[in-house]
Amino acid sequence: MSVSGTMLGPLFNFGKNKRRVEIERIRTEEAYLAYDQAVLQAFRETEDALIAVTTYRDQFIAVERQRIAAQNAAMLPKPGMIKV
């Protein structure tokens, strides 16, 4: 190979290399966006789970209060059972 061929080779490959760099930049950006979406989805799922736990806890407390109220109501004397 001649000296001019050795020097001109990189110039002819410059377009190919530039496209390769651009392709890799786009792939990197796509990977970043996919990662970003995965993180956002994880935060949404975590928030939904925390809301569900809070809702279930509130429901449990409400049912427990109803149970106690029913138990207390059962202990009250029925009308007609009190002798005056």
Secondary structure, 3 states (H helix, E strand, C coil): CCHHHHHHHHHHHHHHHHHHHHHHHHHHHHHHHHHHHHHHHHHHHHHHHHHHHHHHHHHHHHHHHHHHHHHHHHHCCCCCCCCC
